[in-house]
Amino acid sequence: MGVHVPSVCLAGLALYLVARLFWRRSVPLPPGPSGWPLIGNLLDFPTYAPYKTLGTMSAKYGPMTSLKVMGTQYVVLNSFKVTKDLLEKKNAVTSNRPAFTMASDLVGWGDSTGFLQYGDTYRKHRKFFHQQIGSKSSLEAFYPAEEAEAKQFIRNVLKSPDDLSAHARRMAGSVILKISHGYSVKENGDPLVEMANRAMRNIAVVTSPGRFLVDLLPMLRHLPDWFPGCRFLKDAKRWRQMVGEVVNTPHQFVLEHLAKGDAVPSFTSRLLQEGVTPEDEEILKWASFSMYLGGSDTTTSTLCAFFLAMTMYPEIFKKAQAEVDAVIGHERLPTMHDREALPYMNAMCKELLRWNVVVPLAMHVTTQDETYDGYLIPKGSFLLGNIWYILSDPGTYPDPDVFDPERFLGENQQHDPREACFGWGRRICPGAYLAEISIFICVATALATLDVSRCIENGVACVPRYEVEEGIIRYLKPFKSRIVLRSKKAEVLLHA
Ligand code: HEM
């Protein structure tokens, strides 16, 4: 009797699907609060500082908590170990990003590195980053620019200490645009920086949770823009044009200078000179601008946190300054080459990254069903690496709210925060080395030239508090600090 091959194949396939369905049902999801019909765990998921509530769930459910909100499966990862195991070791299936209809598809941010879906284009972005800024040695060429920008930053802070955050933003943006496009930022009101900062504000708007119904009901995007409640489509069209301009303008700047033969070497110019296809040039344009998107606010927040910490903890400021004086002396400013010789300062920079968590949640999406520790993590789950909780867990960092560089000195050092604050796996921050360099040189130059202390009001010293504005990036609220020049010699060095 002959075997009917298609029937055998179909039967095999059916058996496989049934077995898979059975297996999927028999493997439990990670533990978590039980939800309500339809809305699931919506009420367990606050829109304000969600990472705090999600972190405290670990006391009841362990390091992995599962929640379902309006049909989307979330798995919150609340420890160094689970984030490493899932986001790093299993990165082949945990490296996608959520698809935001408003931000990515309608407004157009979907082509930037941080929003890109995992695939060939994304891999090309990462290849470009790896080649140009992926190692300490690849960044050495930019040390002089970093040092010059750090001096400028401190000079600006001295001119108007109350505008600290604006000066930090200028410093961060200036370094990035120099590296990404060889562009020198003008002192006041630089048009490119203003445009880029508008773009940053737009990202905050279009990604704010619950703001656009179209993110919940993507089919709304197909309605005409005059339809009641569809104003968002008109906004998206306008913002899309702004996104196009902000990505094209710096790229055009490099093309013009390459044509004139006077382009300053940069991420973009180097890759263009190596020769890229028109398709890759489009990818390069986005990768290059993504540096600004990823690096400007994050570095700004960390630099502001340094001044806040020094105002709150004067004894730490004195100790770090004494180390800089002992190693560098008073005849020159610190350079990047002094880094290894300043252990207390390096510990302080690590503590800044732990104490002031800038990006509280890293959001990855799975591209396949995965099992971990006996639990099923279904395909399409949103994995939330809870950076804030991991770096504030009193089990790892006793008295986590206290700023204390000693955590990272001596024999029993606490866990290196850089294993969480920059994210994990294939999505790990490509600007981590660059960020560390900018932070180091600004902090070292500040210690060598400034005195930072508490403001005195009505004879009483004002002790500022650590307070943040919440969002996908956390910004420090303004605080009072007394920042003055340390000595005449410091002034001479800053203007040399
Ligand atoms: C203190 C400074 C910084 C912190 C704390 C920080 C933190 C992070 C975190 C947590 C992520 C998400 C990682 C993940 O999903 O697992 C990220 C992504 C990213 N960062 Fe940074 N970052 C900083 C500075 C920078 C700088 C200077 C750049 C400039 C190159 C940069 C560019 C990016 C980009 C392009 C992404 C998206 C990566 C991707 O999706 O593949 N960041 N950063």
Boltz pocket constraint, residues with backbone or C-beta under 6 A from the ligand:
constraints:
  - pocket:
      binder: B
      contacts: [[A, 113], [A, 114], [A, 115], [A, 176], [A, 287], [A, 290], [A, 291], [A, 292], [A, 293], [A, 294], [A, 295], [A, 296], [A, 298], [A, 299], [A, 302], [A, 358], [A, 359], [A, 361], [A, 362], [A, 363], [A, 364], [A, 387], [A, 420], [A, 421], [A, 422], [A, 423], [A, 424], [A, 425], [A, 426], [A, 427], [A, 428], [A, 429], [A, 430], [A, 431], [A, 432], [A, 434], [A, 435]]
      max_distance: 6.0
